[in-house]
Amino acid sequence: MFDEQVLWAREQYVCTAPAPMITVLLDLLEEVEELAGQRQPAAVQVRLSELISMLATLVADALMKLGQLLRSRAWYATARNAADDSGNTELRARVRAQAAMLPFYYGPVEAAVALAREARIICRGRPSATAAFASAAEARALAKLGDRDGAETARRLATSAFEQSRAGSPADNDAFGFPERRFRLYESGTLTALGKTSEARRVQEAALRLYPSKTGIDPALLSLEAALCLAQDRSPTEACQLAATTFLRIAPEHRTPIVEERAREVFGALPPGAESGRAARELRGILALPSGQM
């Protein structure tokens, strides 16, 4: 019964805004933890630990998107402990790769590299969607730190693992899957950070075509990375205008601090003096508006 409910929650998570999803996840988690607190056969206890880890990971991810960083960090720790208790190698790696998102967006980026690398090492020798995810996360974080060689190596590993794992990957509508659109999102982040703007734009366009809706968080992050590319290519007005349009286009329930954080990175990529331009001032004003006024 719980397996079906958790799978349903994983599928709902893909298309549901983080705030309402947290309530669903916590209610389900309470039920699973209550059962886990009772004496159970070893195999059942292992499965309950796996379910707790999956649900805690999604709670942590939702809290991260909402900018509740301390709570997110604590839930990721819970998810890692439960995954380790289960002994499920794939899940242990997956939780760590997912947890790398928190320091990638909010710092320190070195922690993102460490978590993603640990996940990749756990997956070593077993090509899977999780192995691709771990390497892609490591590549993106290394690129953000300016480690070009390390990022390119990790990117090649991610591509190889992704191509080998596609046949056996979870469905695209599963939060624990790593479909092509997500792979391209990470690749976009790597290429953008490396300054490979032409290649990044091609990847962003290809990824956006794979999203059925353009008003969610991931499509917004792709468009904001396109804005970062414009800023790097010394097109500050176009960069700020794209970032502003992207931010305003997001469905209100998906307009979370993680998107705002990425939008603010556009300012740091602008050429000297462009921060005081009209387009930059307008973008700053939009980001400062309360959500109800957008």
ChimeraX commands (.cxc) that place a marker at each C-alpha (Angstrom):
marker #1 position 0.00,0.00,0.00 radius 0.5
marker #1 position 2.71,2.48,1.01 radius 0.5
marker #1 position 4.75,1.62,-2.08 radius 0.5
marker #1 position 1.86,2.73,-4.29 radius 0.5
marker #1 position 1.30,5.91,-2.28 radius 0.5
marker #1 position 4.97,6.88,-2.38 radius 0.5
marker #1 position 5.14,6.22,-6.13 radius 0.5
marker #1 position 2.04,8.41,-6.55 radius 0.5
marker #1 position 3.73,11.16,-4.49 radius 0.5
marker #1 position 6.88,10.89,-6.62 radius 0.5
marker #1 position 4.79,11.37,-9.74 radius 0.5
marker #1 position 2.76,14.23,-8.29 radius 0.5
marker #1 position 5.91,16.00,-7.17 radius 0.5
marker #1 position 7.01,16.52,-10.77 radius 0.5
marker #1 position 4.02,18.73,-11.60 radius 0.5
marker #1 position 2.95,20.15,-8.21 radius 0.5
marker #1 position 4.26,23.34,-6.60 radius 0.5
marker #1 position 6.49,22.76,-3.55 radius 0.5
marker #1 position 4.35,24.43,-0.87 radius 0.5
marker #1 position 1.20,22.28,-1.21 radius 0.5
marker #1 position 3.30,19.19,-1.88 radius 0.5
marker #1 position 5.05,19.41,1.49 radius 0.5
marker #1 position 1.80,18.80,3.36 radius 0.5
marker #1 position 1.09,15.67,1.32 radius 0.5
marker #1 position 4.62,14.35,1.84 radius 0.5
marker #1 position 4.68,14.98,5.59 radius 0.5
marker #1 position 1.31,13.27,6.10 radius 0.5
marker #1 position 2.51,10.22,4.20 radius 0.5
marker #1 position 5.85,10.26,5.99 radius 0.5
marker #1 position 4.12,10.26,9.38 radius 0.5
marker #1 position 2.23,7.10,8.45 radius 0.5
marker #1 position 5.37,5.33,7.21 radius 0.5
marker #1 position 7.39,6.33,10.29 radius 0.5
marker #1 position 4.63,5.08,12.60 radius 0.5
marker #1 position 4.80,1.68,10.96 radius 0.5
marker #1 position 8.62,1.73,11.02 radius 0.5
marker #1 position 8.52,2.36,14.77 radius 0.5
marker #1 position 6.82,-1.00,15.31 radius 0.5
marker #1 position 8.62,-4.33,15.32 radius 0.5
marker #1 position 8.85,-5.52,11.72 radius 0.5
marker #1 position 10.57,-8.34,9.80 radius 0.5
marker #1 position 13.99,-7.27,8.53 radius 0.5
marker #1 position 12.92,-7.08,4.88 radius 0.5
marker #1 position 9.93,-4.89,5.76 radius 0.5
marker #1 position 12.09,-2.61,7.90 radius 0.5
marker #1 position 14.53,-2.17,5.03 radius 0.5
marker #1 position 11.72,-1.21,2.67 radius 0.5
marker #1 position 10.29,1.26,5.18 radius 0.5
marker #1 position 13.72,2.89,5.51 radius 0.5
marker #1 position 13.81,3.23,1.73 radius 0.5
marker #1 position 10.38,4.87,1.68 radius 0.5
marker #1 position 11.32,7.25,4.50 radius 0.5
marker #1 position 14.46,8.24,2.59 radius 0.5
marker #1 position 12.51,8.92,-0.61 radius 0.5
marker #1 position 9.88,11.03,1.14 radius 0.5
marker #1 position 12.45,12.93,3.23 radius 0.5
marker #1 position 14.41,13.72,0.07 radius 0.5
marker #1 position 11.34,15.24,-1.58 radius 0.5
marker #1 position 10.51,17.23,1.57 radius 0.5
marker #1 position 14.09,18.55,1.64 radius 0.5
marker #1 position 13.95,19.46,-2.05 radius 0.5
marker #1 position 10.64,21.30,-1.64 radius 0.5
marker #1 position 11.98,23.23,1.36 radius 0.5
marker #1 position 15.10,24.15,-0.62 radius 0.5
marker #1 position 12.98,25.56,-3.44 radius 0.5
marker #1 position 11.07,27.60,-0.88 radius 0.5
marker #1 position 14.31,29.01,0.56 radius 0.5
marker #1 position 13.96,27.27,3.95 radius 0.5
marker #1 position 17.60,26.24,3.98 radius 0.5
marker #1 position 18.12,25.07,7.56 radius 0.5
marker #1 position 15.04,22.85,7.45 radius 0.5
marker #1 position 16.05,21.55,4.02 radius 0.5
marker #1 position 19.53,20.66,5.27 radius 0.5
marker #1 position 18.06,18.78,8.24 radius 0.5
marker #1 position 15.68,16.80,6.04 radius 0.5
marker #1 position 18.49,15.88,3.65 radius 0.5
marker #1 position 20.40,14.52,6.65 radius 0.5
marker #1 position 17.34,12.44,7.58 radius 0.5
marker #1 position 17.10,11.17,4.02 radius 0.5
marker #1 position 20.79,10.17,3.96 radius 0.5
marker #1 position 20.54,8.37,7.31 radius 0.5
marker #1 position 17.47,6.42,6.20 radius 0.5
marker #1 position 19.09,5.52,2.88 radius 0.5
marker #1 position 22.22,4.32,4.67 radius 0.5
marker #1 position 20.09,2.26,7.07 radius 0.5
marker #1 position 18.38,0.61,4.11 radius 0.5
marker #1 position 21.67,-0.44,2.52 radius 0.5
marker #1 position 20.24,0.40,-0.92 radius 0.5
marker #1 position 23.27,1.54,-2.92 radius 0.5
marker #1 position 21.28,3.28,-5.64 radius 0.5
marker #1 position 19.22,5.21,-3.09 radius 0.5
marker #1 position 22.28,6.20,-1.05 radius 0.5
marker #1 position 23.80,7.73,-4.18 radius 0.5
marker #1 position 20.56,9.36,-5.30 radius 0.5
marker #1 position 19.99,11.15,-2.01 radius 0.5
marker #1 position 23.51,12.59,-2.05 radius 0.5
marker #1 position 23.24,13.75,-5.67 radius 0.5
marker #1 position 19.93,15.41,-4.85 radius 0.5
marker #1 position 21.34,17.01,-1.70 radius 0.5
marker #1 position 24.11,18.61,-3.79 radius 0.5
marker #1 position 21.51,21.00,-5.20 radius 0.5
marker #1 position 21.29,22.89,-1.90 radius 0.5
marker #1 position 24.92,24.04,-1.72 radius 0.5
marker #1 position 25.03,24.47,-5.50 radius 0.5
marker #1 position 22.38,27.20,-5.39 radius 0.5
marker #1 position 23.05,28.61,-1.92 radius 0.5
marker #1 position 26.68,27.68,-1.18 radius 0.5
marker #1 position 29.24,26.60,-0.39 radius 0.5
marker #1 position 29.66,25.15,-3.88 radius 0.5
marker #1 position 32.55,22.99,-2.64 radius 0.5
marker #1 position 30.00,21.03,-0.59 radius 0.5
marker #1 position 28.00,20.41,-3.77 radius 0.5
marker #1 position 31.10,18.95,-5.42 radius 0.5
marker #1 position 31.78,16.72,-2.41 radius 0.5
marker #1 position 28.22,15.35,-2.26 radius 0.5
marker #1 position 27.97,14.76,-6.01 radius 0.5
marker #1 position 31.39,13.10,-6.09 radius 0.5
marker #1 position 30.46,10.82,-3.20 radius 0.5
marker #1 position 27.31,9.84,-5.08 radius 0.5
marker #1 position 29.31,9.13,-8.23 radius 0.5
marker #1 position 31.78,6.95,-6.32 radius 0.5
marker #1 position 28.94,4.97,-4.74 radius 0.5
marker #1 position 27.61,4.33,-8.28 radius 0.5
marker #1 position 31.00,3.37,-9.69 radius 0.5
marker #1 position 30.79,0.51,-12.16 radius 0.5
marker #1 position 26.97,0.58,-12.30 radius 0.5
marker #1 position 25.73,2.81,-15.14 radius 0.5
marker #1 position 22.31,4.14,-14.15 radius 0.5
marker #1 position 20.18,7.27,-14.16 radius 0.5
marker #1 position 21.56,8.03,-10.70 radius 0.5
marker #1 position 25.15,7.68,-11.93 radius 0.5
marker #1 position 24.37,10.14,-14.73 radius 0.5
marker #1 position 22.71,12.49,-12.24 radius 0.5
marker #1 position 25.69,12.36,-9.86 radius 0.5
marker #1 position 28.25,13.09,-12.59 radius 0.5
marker #1 position 26.10,15.84,-14.08 radius 0.5
marker #1 position 25.74,17.46,-10.65 radius 0.5
marker #1 position 29.49,17.22,-10.10 radius 0.5
marker #1 position 30.21,18.74,-13.53 radius 0.5
marker #1 position 27.87,21.68,-12.91 radius 0.5
marker #1 position 29.35,22.43,-9.49 radius 0.5
marker #1 position 32.96,22.14,-10.71 radius 0.5
marker #1 position 32.14,24.50,-13.58 radius 0.5
marker #1 position 30.73,27.03,-11.13 radius 0.5
marker #1 position 34.01,26.84,-9.20 radius 0.5
marker #1 position 35.96,27.45,-12.40 radius 0.5
marker #1 position 37.49,23.96,-12.63 radius 0.5
marker #1 position 37.23,23.59,-16.40 radius 0.5
marker #1 position 39.12,20.30,-16.76 radius 0.5
marker #1 position 37.28,18.66,-13.87 radius 0.5
marker #1 position 33.93,19.86,-15.17 radius 0.5
marker #1 position 34.57,18.55,-18.68 radius 0.5
marker #1 position 35.68,15.16,-17.34 radius 0.5
marker #1 position 32.57,14.87,-15.15 radius 0.5
marker #1 position 30.40,16.00,-18.06 radius 0.5
marker #1 position 31.78,13.21,-20.26 radius 0.5
marker #1 position 31.10,10.68,-17.51 radius 0.5
marker #1 position 27.55,12.01,-17.17 radius 0.5
marker #1 position 26.91,11.73,-20.90 radius 0.5
marker #1 position 28.24,8.18,-21.03 radius 0.5
marker #1 position 26.21,7.07,-18.00 radius 0.5
marker #1 position 23.08,8.76,-19.29 radius 0.5
marker #1 position 23.32,7.08,-22.70 radius 0.5
marker #1 position 23.88,3.66,-21.12 radius 0.5
marker #1 position 21.07,4.01,-18.60 radius 0.5
marker #1 position 18.22,5.32,-20.74 radius 0.5
marker #1 position 16.54,1.98,-21.39 radius 0.5
marker #1 position 16.19,1.14,-17.71 radius 0.5
marker #1 position 15.49,4.61,-16.32 radius 0.5
marker #1 position 12.38,5.45,-14.28 radius 0.5
marker #1 position 9.53,7.17,-16.11 radius 0.5
marker #1 position 9.87,10.83,-17.04 radius 0.5
marker #1 position 7.07,11.71,-14.62 radius 0.5
marker #1 position 8.91,10.22,-11.62 radius 0.5
marker #1 position 10.76,12.63,-9.30 radius 0.5
marker #1 position 13.42,9.94,-8.85 radius 0.5
marker #1 position 13.99,9.65,-12.58 radius 0.5
marker #1 position 16.57,11.58,-14.58 radius 0.5
marker #1 position 14.93,12.17,-17.97 radius 0.5
marker #1 position 16.64,13.95,-20.83 radius 0.5
marker #1 position 15.14,17.32,-19.95 radius 0.5
marker #1 position 16.77,17.15,-16.50 radius 0.5
marker #1 position 20.05,15.96,-17.97 radius 0.5
marker #1 position 20.00,18.92,-20.36 radius 0.5
marker #1 position 19.22,21.30,-17.48 radius 0.5
marker #1 position 22.39,20.21,-15.70 radius 0.5
marker #1 position 24.37,20.32,-18.94 radius 0.5
marker #1 position 23.11,23.85,-19.49 radius 0.5
marker #1 position 24.34,24.86,-16.05 radius 0.5
marker #1 position 27.76,23.40,-16.76 radius 0.5
marker #1 position 28.15,25.04,-20.17 radius 0.5
marker #1 position 26.85,28.39,-18.91 radius 0.5
marker #1 position 29.32,28.44,-16.03 radius 0.5
marker #1 position 32.14,27.49,-18.42 radius 0.5
marker #1 position 31.23,30.41,-20.69 radius 0.5
marker #1 position 30.40,28.14,-23.63 radius 0.5
marker #1 position 27.41,30.29,-24.44 radius 0.5
marker #1 position 26.65,29.13,-27.99 radius 0.5
marker #1 position 26.63,25.48,-26.97 radius 0.5
marker #1 position 24.68,26.31,-23.83 radius 0.5
marker #1 position 21.97,28.09,-25.81 radius 0.5
marker #1 position 21.52,25.05,-28.08 radius 0.5
marker #1 position 21.17,22.80,-25.04 radius 0.5
marker #1 position 18.71,25.20,-23.38 radius 0.5
marker #1 position 16.51,25.32,-26.47 radius 0.5
marker #1 position 16.55,21.53,-26.80 radius 0.5
marker #1 position 15.69,21.11,-23.12 radius 0.5
marker #1 position 12.83,23.61,-23.18 radius 0.5
marker #1 position 11.21,21.71,-26.04 radius 0.5
marker #1 position 11.00,18.67,-23.74 radius 0.5
marker #1 position 8.98,20.41,-21.03 radius 0.5
marker #1 position 5.19,20.19,-21.53 radius 0.5
marker #1 position 4.70,23.38,-19.48 radius 0.5
marker #1 position 6.95,26.43,-19.61 radius 0.5
marker #1 position 5.70,27.99,-16.35 radius 0.5
marker #1 position 7.41,25.66,-13.86 radius 0.5
marker #1 position 10.69,25.98,-12.00 radius 0.5
marker #1 position 13.00,24.01,-14.31 radius 0.5
marker #1 position 11.99,25.83,-17.53 radius 0.5
marker #1 position 12.48,29.11,-15.67 radius 0.5
marker #1 position 15.97,28.06,-14.60 radius 0.5
marker #1 position 16.82,27.22,-18.22 radius 0.5
marker #1 position 15.60,30.61,-19.43 radius 0.5
marker #1 position 17.54,32.36,-16.66 radius 0.5
marker #1 position 20.66,30.51,-17.77 radius 0.5
marker #1 position 19.97,31.80,-21.28 radius 0.5
marker #1 position 19.90,35.28,-19.72 radius 0.5
marker #1 position 23.24,34.57,-18.06 radius 0.5
marker #1 position 24.63,33.61,-21.47 radius 0.5
marker #1 position 23.40,36.91,-22.95 radius 0.5
marker #1 position 25.08,38.77,-20.10 radius 0.5
marker #1 position 28.35,36.93,-20.73 radius 0.5
marker #1 position 28.04,37.78,-24.43 radius 0.5
marker #1 position 27.84,41.47,-23.48 radius 0.5
marker #1 position 24.16,41.91,-24.26 radius 0.5
marker #1 position 23.10,43.33,-20.88 radius 0.5
marker #1 position 19.77,44.81,-21.96 radius 0.5
marker #1 position 18.60,41.59,-23.57 radius 0.5
marker #1 position 19.86,39.59,-20.58 radius 0.5
marker #1 position 17.91,41.66,-18.05 radius 0.5
marker #1 position 14.80,41.74,-20.23 radius 0.5
marker #1 position 14.82,37.95,-20.63 radius 0.5
marker #1 position 15.34,37.45,-16.88 radius 0.5
marker #1 position 12.47,39.84,-16.13 radius 0.5
marker #1 position 10.12,38.22,-18.64 radius 0.5
marker #1 position 11.00,34.77,-17.34 radius 0.5
marker #1 position 10.36,35.73,-13.74 radius 0.5
marker #1 position 7.00,37.31,-14.53 radius 0.5
marker #1 position 5.93,34.32,-16.67 radius 0.5
marker #1 position 6.38,31.77,-13.88 radius 0.5
marker #1 position 3.16,30.52,-12.32 radius 0.5
marker #1 position 2.85,32.26,-8.92 radius 0.5
marker #1 position 3.01,29.00,-6.97 radius 0.5
marker #1 position 6.35,28.18,-8.64 radius 0.5
marker #1 position 7.87,31.64,-8.14 radius 0.5
marker #1 position 10.10,30.52,-5.28 radius 0.5
marker #1 position 13.36,31.84,-3.76 radius 0.5
marker #1 position 15.46,29.36,-5.73 radius 0.5
marker #1 position 14.30,31.01,-8.97 radius 0.5
marker #1 position 14.87,34.48,-7.55 radius 0.5
marker #1 position 18.37,33.45,-6.46 radius 0.5
marker #1 position 19.21,32.34,-10.01 radius 0.5
marker #1 position 17.75,35.54,-11.47 radius 0.5
marker #1 position 19.97,37.65,-9.23 radius 0.5
marker #1 position 23.04,35.90,-10.64 radius 0.5
marker #1 position 22.38,37.80,-13.87 radius 0.5
marker #1 position 23.57,40.99,-12.17 radius 0.5
marker #1 position 26.93,39.42,-11.39 radius 0.5
marker #1 position 27.39,38.40,-15.04 radius 0.5
marker #1 position 26.69,41.84,-16.50 radius 0.5
marker #1 position 29.54,43.84,-18.09 radius 0.5
marker #1 position 31.00,46.63,-15.91 radius 0.5
marker #1 position 28.62,49.57,-15.61 radius 0.5
marker #1 position 25.59,47.71,-16.96 radius 0.5
marker #1 position 24.14,47.16,-13.48 radius 0.5
marker #1 position 23.04,50.78,-13.40 radius 0.5
marker #1 position 21.29,50.61,-16.78 radius 0.5
marker #1 position 17.54,50.89,-17.21 radius 0.5
marker #1 position 16.96,47.19,-17.92 radius 0.5
marker #1 position 18.93,46.17,-14.83 radius 0.5
marker #1 position 17.00,48.64,-12.67 radius 0.5
marker #1 position 13.71,47.28,-13.99 radius 0.5
marker #1 position 14.78,43.69,-13.27 radius 0.5
marker #1 position 15.83,44.66,-9.75 radius 0.5
marker #1 position 12.46,46.29,-9.21 radius 0.5
marker #1 position 10.59,43.20,-10.42 radius 0.5
marker #1 position 12.57,40.92,-8.12 radius 0.5
marker #1 position 11.80,43.23,-5.20 radius 0.5
marker #1 position 8.03,43.18,-5.73 radius 0.5
marker #1 position 5.86,41.12,-3.36 radius 0.5
marker #1 position 4.45,38.10,-5.19 radius 0.5
marker #1 position 0.91,39.43,-5.05 radius 0.5
marker #1 position 1.87,42.47,-7.11 radius 0.5
marker #1 position 3.25,40.55,-10.09 radius 0.5
marker link #1:1,2 radius 0.2
marker link #1:2,3 radius 0.2
marker link #1:3,4 radius 0.2
marker link #1:4,5 radius 0.2
marker link #1:5,6 radius 0.2
marker link #1:6,7 radius 0.2
marker link #1:7,8 radius 0.2
marker link #1:8,9 radius 0.2
marker link #1:9,10 radius 0.2
marker link #1:10,11 radius 0.2
marker link #1:11,12 radius 0.2
marker link #1:12,13 radius 0.2
marker link #1:13,14 radius 0.2
marker link #1:14,15 radius 0.2
marker link #1:15,16 radius 0.2
marker link #1:16,17 radius 0.2
marker link #1:17,18 radius 0.2
marker link #1:18,19 radius 0.2
marker link #1:19,20 radius 0.2
marker link #1:20,21 radius 0.2
marker link #1:21,22 radius 0.2
marker link #1:22,23 radius 0.2
marker link #1:23,24 radius 0.2
marker link #1:24,25 radius 0.2
marker link #1:25,26 radius 0.2
marker link #1:26,27 radius 0.2
marker link #1:27,28 radius 0.2
marker link #1:28,29 radius 0.2
marker link #1:29,30 radius 0.2
marker link #1:30,31 radius 0.2
marker link #1:31,32 radius 0.2
marker link #1:32,33 radius 0.2
marker link #1:33,34 radius 0.2
marker link #1:34,35 radius 0.2
marker link #1:35,36 radius 0.2
marker link #1:36,37 radius 0.2
marker link #1:37,38 radius 0.2
marker link #1:38,39 radius 0.2
marker link #1:39,40 radius 0.2
marker link #1:40,41 radius 0.2
marker link #1:41,42 radius 0.2
marker link #1:42,43 radius 0.2
marker link #1:43,44 radius 0.2
marker link #1:44,45 radius 0.2
marker link #1:45,46 radius 0.2
marker link #1:46,47 radius 0.2
marker link #1:47,48 radius 0.2
marker link #1:48,49 radius 0.2
marker link #1:49,50 radius 0.2
marker link #1:50,51 radius 0.2
marker link #1:51,52 radius 0.2
marker link #1:52,53 radius 0.2
marker link #1:53,54 radius 0.2
marker link #1:54,55 radius 0.2
marker link #1:55,56 radius 0.2
marker link #1:56,57 radius 0.2
marker link #1:57,58 radius 0.2
marker link #1:58,59 radius 0.2
marker link #1:59,60 radius 0.2
marker link #1:60,61 radius 0.2
marker link #1:61,62 radius 0.2
marker link #1:62,63 radius 0.2
marker link #1:63,64 radius 0.2
marker link #1:64,65 radius 0.2
marker link #1:65,66 radius 0.2
marker link #1:66,67 radius 0.2
marker link #1:67,68 radius 0.2
marker link #1:68,69 radius 0.2
marker link #1:69,70 radius 0.2
marker link #1:70,71 radius 0.2
marker link #1:71,72 radius 0.2
marker link #1:72,73 radius 0.2
marker link #1:73,74 radius 0.2
marker link #1:74,75 radius 0.2
marker link #1:75,76 radius 0.2
marker link #1:76,77 radius 0.2
marker link #1:77,78 radius 0.2
marker link #1:78,79 radius 0.2
marker link #1:79,80 radius 0.2
marker link #1:80,81 radius 0.2
marker link #1:81,82 radius 0.2
marker link #1:82,83 radius 0.2
marker link #1:83,84 radius 0.2
marker link #1:84,85 radius 0.2
marker link #1:85,86 radius 0.2
marker link #1:86,87 radius 0.2
marker link #1:87,88 radius 0.2
marker link #1:88,89 radius 0.2
marker link #1:89,90 radius 0.2
marker link #1:90,91 radius 0.2
marker link #1:91,92 radius 0.2
marker link #1:92,93 radius 0.2
marker link #1:93,94 radius 0.2
marker link #1:94,95 radius 0.2
marker link #1:95,96 radius 0.2
marker link #1:96,97 radius 0.2
marker link #1:97,98 radius 0.2
marker link #1:98,99 radius 0.2
marker link #1:99,100 radius 0.2
marker link #1:100,101 radius 0.2
marker link #1:101,102 radius 0.2
marker link #1:102,103 radius 0.2
marker link #1:103,104 radius 0.2
marker link #1:104,105 radius 0.2
marker link #1:105,106 radius 0.2
marker link #1:106,107 radius 0.2
marker link #1:107,108 radius 0.2
marker link #1:108,109 radius 0.2
marker link #1:109,110 radius 0.2
marker link #1:110,111 radius 0.2
marker link #1:111,112 radius 0.2
marker link #1:112,113 radius 0.2
marker link #1:113,114 radius 0.2
marker link #1:114,115 radius 0.2
marker link #1:115,116 radius 0.2
marker link #1:116,117 radius 0.2
marker link #1:117,118 radius 0.2
marker link #1:118,119 radius 0.2
marker link #1:119,120 radius 0.2
marker link #1:120,121 radius 0.2
marker link #1:121,122 radius 0.2
marker link #1:122,123 radius 0.2
marker link #1:123,124 radius 0.2
marker link #1:124,125 radius 0.2
marker link #1:125,126 radius 0.2
marker link #1:126,127 radius 0.2
marker link #1:127,128 radius 0.2
marker link #1:128,129 radius 0.2
marker link #1:129,130 radius 0.2
marker link #1:130,131 radius 0.2
marker link #1:131,132 radius 0.2
marker link #1:132,133 radius 0.2
marker link #1:133,134 radius 0.2
marker link #1:134,135 radius 0.2
marker link #1:135,136 radius 0.2
marker link #1:136,137 radius 0.2
marker link #1:137,138 radius 0.2
marker link #1:138,139 radius 0.2
marker link #1:139,140 radius 0.2
marker link #1:140,141 radius 0.2
marker link #1:141,142 radius 0.2
marker link #1:142,143 radius 0.2
marker link #1:143,144 radius 0.2
marker link #1:144,145 radius 0.2
marker link #1:145,146 radius 0.2
marker link #1:146,147 radius 0.2
marker link #1:147,148 radius 0.2
marker link #1:148,149 radius 0.2
marker link #1:149,150 radius 0.2
marker link #1:150,151 radius 0.2
marker link #1:151,152 radius 0.2
marker link #1:152,153 radius 0.2
marker link #1:153,154 radius 0.2
marker link #1:154,155 radius 0.2
marker link #1:155,156 radius 0.2
marker link #1:156,157 radius 0.2
marker link #1:157,158 radius 0.2
marker link #1:158,159 radius 0.2
marker link #1:159,160 radius 0.2
marker link #1:160,161 radius 0.2
marker link #1:161,162 radius 0.2
marker link #1:162,163 radius 0.2
marker link #1:163,164 radius 0.2
marker link #1:164,165 radius 0.2
marker link #1:165,166 radius 0.2
marker link #1:166,167 radius 0.2
marker link #1:167,168 radius 0.2
marker link #1:168,169 radius 0.2
marker link #1:169,170 radius 0.2
marker link #1:170,171 radius 0.2
marker link #1:171,172 radius 0.2
marker link #1:172,173 radius 0.2
marker link #1:173,174 radius 0.2
marker link #1:174,175 radius 0.2
marker link #1:175,176 radius 0.2
marker link #1:176,177 radius 0.2
marker link #1:177,178 radius 0.2
marker link #1:178,179 radius 0.2
marker link #1:179,180 radius 0.2
marker link #1:180,181 radius 0.2
marker link #1:181,182 radius 0.2
marker link #1:182,183 radius 0.2
marker link #1:183,184 radius 0.2
marker link #1:184,185 radius 0.2
marker link #1:185,186 radius 0.2
marker link #1:186,187 radius 0.2
marker link #1:187,188 radius 0.2
marker link #1:188,189 radius 0.2
marker link #1:189,190 radius 0.2
marker link #1:190,191 radius 0.2
marker link #1:191,192 radius 0.2
marker link #1:192,193 radius 0.2
marker link #1:193,194 radius 0.2
marker link #1:194,195 radius 0.2
marker link #1:195,196 radius 0.2
marker link #1:196,197 radius 0.2
marker link #1:197,198 radius 0.2
marker link #1:198,199 radius 0.2
marker link #1:199,200 radius 0.2
marker link #1:200,201 radius 0.2
marker link #1:201,202 radius 0.2
marker link #1:202,203 radius 0.2
marker link #1:203,204 radius 0.2
marker link #1:204,205 radius 0.2
marker link #1:205,206 radius 0.2
marker link #1:206,207 radius 0.2
marker link #1:207,208 radius 0.2
marker link #1:208,209 radius 0.2
marker link #1:209,210 radius 0.2
marker link #1:210,211 radius 0.2
marker link #1:211,212 radius 0.2
marker link #1:212,213 radius 0.2
marker link #1:213,214 radius 0.2
marker link #1:214,215 radius 0.2
marker link #1:215,216 radius 0.2
marker link #1:216,217 radius 0.2
marker link #1:217,218 radius 0.2
marker link #1:218,219 radius 0.2
marker link #1:219,220 radius 0.2
marker link #1:220,221 radius 0.2
marker link #1:221,222 radius 0.2
marker link #1:222,223 radius 0.2
marker link #1:223,224 radius 0.2
marker link #1:224,225 radius 0.2
marker link #1:225,226 radius 0.2
marker link #1:226,227 radius 0.2
marker link #1:227,228 radius 0.2
marker link #1:228,229 radius 0.2
marker link #1:229,230 radius 0.2
marker link #1:230,231 radius 0.2
marker link #1:231,232 radius 0.2
marker link #1:232,233 radius 0.2
marker link #1:233,234 radius 0.2
marker link #1:234,235 radius 0.2
marker link #1:235,236 radius 0.2
marker link #1:236,237 radius 0.2
marker link #1:237,238 radius 0.2
marker link #1:238,239 radius 0.2
marker link #1:239,240 radius 0.2
marker link #1:240,241 radius 0.2
marker link #1:241,242 radius 0.2
marker link #1:242,243 radius 0.2
marker link #1:243,244 radius 0.2
marker link #1:244,245 radius 0.2
marker link #1:245,246 radius 0.2
marker link #1:246,247 radius 0.2
marker link #1:247,248 radius 0.2
marker link #1:248,249 radius 0.2
marker link #1:249,250 radius 0.2
marker link #1:250,251 radius 0.2
marker link #1:251,252 radius 0.2
marker link #1:252,253 radius 0.2
marker link #1:253,254 radius 0.2
marker link #1:254,255 radius 0.2
marker link #1:255,256 radius 0.2
marker link #1:256,257 radius 0.2
marker link #1:257,258 radius 0.2
marker link #1:258,259 radius 0.2
marker link #1:259,260 radius 0.2
marker link #1:260,261 radius 0.2
marker link #1:261,262 radius 0.2
marker link #1:262,263 radius 0.2
marker link #1:263,264 radius 0.2
marker link #1:264,265 radius 0.2
marker link #1:265,266 radius 0.2
marker link #1:266,267 radius 0.2
marker link #1:267,268 radius 0.2
marker link #1:268,269 radius 0.2
marker link #1:269,270 radius 0.2
marker link #1:270,271 radius 0.2
marker link #1:271,272 radius 0.2
marker link #1:272,273 radius 0.2
marker link #1:273,274 radius 0.2
marker link #1:274,275 radius 0.2
marker link #1:275,276 radius 0.2
marker link #1:276,277 radius 0.2
marker link #1:277,278 radius 0.2
marker link #1:278,279 radius 0.2
marker link #1:279,280 radius 0.2
marker link #1:280,281 radius 0.2
marker link #1:281,282 radius 0.2
marker link #1:282,283 radius 0.2
marker link #1:283,284 radius 0.2
marker link #1:284,285 radius 0.2
marker link #1:285,286 radius 0.2
marker link #1:286,287 radius 0.2
marker link #1:287,288 radius 0.2
marker link #1:288,289 radius 0.2
marker link #1:289,290 radius 0.2
marker link #1:290,291 radius 0.2
marker link #1:291,292 radius 0.2
marker link #1:292,293 radius 0.2
marker link #1:293,294 radius 0.2
view
